[in-house]
Amino acid sequence: RPTASANAPPKGLGMKLGKSQKTNQFLESLKAEGEVIHEDVQPKLGSSRSAAPPLTDPITLTVEEKLNVTLKRDGGVSNFDVQGQLSLQILNQEDGHIQVQVLN
């Protein structure tokens, strides 16, 4: 009759977080060959406006554009969508007669 410890999985072989040693060695070899390595940057899911400092300028013009692009493996573009928002914030009532000209 087998003991309970014979059926138990070995300890210390669970999932490990962080970069593996092979990835670090590969990146170091690319750096040694003169390649420029950029770390992955994940976009923020929250609103970018919440992280902005409080407005102190009397007039603030903000332009925000979002691109949604789907690329094919061969380099072609299968979907390209641009959405934009233009915001004008005026803190002083005296400046309320401002005009903004926008060319498309």
C-alpha positions as CSV (number, residue, x, y, z in Angstrom):
1,R,0.0,0.0,0.0
2,P,1.6,3.3,-1.1
3,T,2.0,6.0,1.5
4,A,0.2,9.4,1.3
5,S,3.5,11.2,0.7
6,A,4.2,9.2,-2.4
7,N,1.1,10.6,-4.1
8,A,1.6,14.2,-2.9
9,P,3.1,16.7,-5.4
10,P,6.7,17.8,-4.6
11,K,6.9,21.0,-2.7
12,G,8.6,24.1,-4.1
13,L,7.6,23.5,-7.7
14,G,4.7,25.9,-7.9
15,M,4.3,28.8,-10.2
16,K,6.9,31.5,-9.9
17,L,6.3,35.1,-10.7
18,G,8.7,37.4,-12.4
19,K,10.9,37.1,-15.5
20,S,12.6,33.7,-16.1
21,Q,16.4,33.4,-16.2
22,K,16.2,32.4,-19.9
23,T,14.4,35.6,-20.9
24,N,17.0,37.7,-19.0
25,Q,19.9,35.9,-20.8
26,F,18.2,36.3,-24.1
27,L,17.7,40.1,-23.5
28,E,21.3,40.5,-22.3
29,S,22.6,38.8,-25.4
30,L,20.6,41.1,-27.6
31,K,21.9,44.1,-25.7
32,A,25.4,42.8,-26.2
33,E,24.8,42.7,-29.9
34,G,23.8,46.4,-29.9
35,E,20.0,46.0,-30.0
36,V,17.9,48.6,-28.3
37,I,15.5,46.9,-25.9
38,H,12.2,48.6,-24.8
39,E,10.4,47.2,-21.8
40,D,6.7,46.4,-22.3
41,V,4.4,49.2,-21.2
42,Q,0.8,48.3,-20.4
43,P,-1.8,51.0,-21.0
44,K,-3.7,52.3,-18.0
45,L,-7.3,51.1,-17.9
46,G,-8.4,54.0,-15.7
47,S,-9.1,57.4,-16.8
48,S,-6.0,59.5,-17.5
49,R,-7.8,62.7,-16.3
50,S,-7.9,61.5,-12.7
51,A,-4.1,61.4,-12.5
52,A,-3.7,64.9,-14.0
53,P,-2.7,67.7,-11.6
54,P,-5.4,70.3,-10.8
55,L,-5.8,73.0,-13.4
56,T,-4.2,76.4,-12.5
57,D,-4.1,78.0,-16.0
58,P,-7.0,80.3,-16.7
59,I,-7.6,78.6,-20.1
60,T,-6.9,74.9,-20.8
61,L,-7.3,73.3,-24.3
62,T,-7.1,69.5,-24.2
63,V,-6.9,67.2,-27.2
64,E,-7.4,63.5,-26.8
65,E,-7.1,60.9,-29.6
66,K,-7.6,57.2,-29.4
67,L,-6.5,54.8,-32.1
68,N,-7.9,51.3,-32.5
69,V,-5.9,49.4,-35.1
70,T,-5.9,45.7,-36.1
71,L,-2.9,44.6,-38.1
72,K,-2.5,41.4,-40.2
73,R,0.5,39.2,-39.9
74,D,1.8,40.3,-43.3
75,G,1.8,44.0,-42.2
76,G,-1.6,45.0,-43.7
77,V,-4.2,46.9,-41.8
78,S,-7.6,45.3,-41.4
79,N,-9.2,47.9,-39.1
80,F,-8.2,51.5,-38.3
81,D,-10.4,53.7,-36.1
82,V,-9.6,57.2,-34.8
83,Q,-11.7,58.8,-32.1
84,G,-11.0,62.3,-30.8
85,Q,-12.2,64.7,-28.2
86,L,-11.4,68.4,-27.9
87,S,-12.1,70.0,-24.5
88,L,-11.9,73.7,-23.6
89,Q,-11.9,74.7,-19.9
90,I,-12.1,78.4,-18.9
91,L,-11.7,79.2,-15.2
92,N,-12.3,83.0,-15.4
93,Q,-15.7,84.3,-16.6
94,E,-13.9,87.3,-18.2
95,D,-12.2,84.9,-20.6
96,G,-15.5,83.4,-21.8
97,H,-15.4,85.0,-25.2
98,I,-12.5,83.1,-26.5
99,Q,-12.6,81.6,-30.0
100,V,-10.7,78.4,-31.1
101,Q,-10.2,77.7,-34.8
102,V,-9.7,74.1,-35.7
103,L,-8.7,72.9,-39.2
104,N,-9.5,69.3,-40.2
